[in-house]
Amino acid sequence: MAGHIQEQEELENFKYFWRSWGRWLFGGLVIAALAYLGYIMYQGHKLDKRQEAAGILVKIAEKTEAGADIKETQADLQNLQQNYSDSLAAAQATLMAASLEFDKGNYDVAAGHLNWVLKHQTSAPVQALAVQRLAVVQLQQGKYDEALATLNTSVDSAFESLITETKGDVYAAQGKNKEAVQMYDQALAKLAKDSPNRDAVQFKADQLR
């Protein structure tokens, strides 16, 4: 039971991580990663693989925040992927690497990282984030059909609004304004009334009506 509760707490922290950099905001990513890791590292439990993985992610985040090139963190990332593949820390590090490659325009490399996450991670927040990010990469590549196929991946209902909104973005990029507006309206229907994202989605829908 205690292990289950700890996993749930970790997922709640990952959801915070997800909300903090949901739009490829790299600065928010590093801050959120460090906040999440602080929780893991100092909760007072015995050192286990989750904490070991968290420690490696701390190093990656600190090096990246200091301006290190992604090549300098490659060994740490490979360590996480090979030895802690099912940990949330490995997912976060790989998502961070995907973000960096995306910002550099290295879309194929970013897609590779995101596919790794989809293959090795099973938690709902991780899956949803990777699906949406992979679709964004494919959208940037002009691979609209692939992006829509990716977005048809089943995700937890808590993340359906983001997935539906991204479908709208794909249709908008194709010039399919009617379909885009339908997706934005569906996303709005799924969003909570106090969601900070409502205004942005509403604006996109109104621009295409």
Secondary structure as UniProt FT lines:
FT   HELIX           2..20
FT   TURN            21..23
FT   HELIX           26..41
FT   HELIX           49..65
FT   TURN            66..67
FT   HELIX           70..73
FT   HELIX           74..83
FT   TURN            85..86
FT   HELIX           88..103
FT   TURN            104..105
FT   HELIX           107..120
FT   HELIX           124..140
FT   TURN            141..142
FT   HELIX           144..151
FT   HELIX           157..159
FT   HELIX           160..173
FT   TURN            174..175
FT   HELIX           177..190
FT   TURN            193..194
FT   TURN            196..197
FT   HELIX           198..208
//
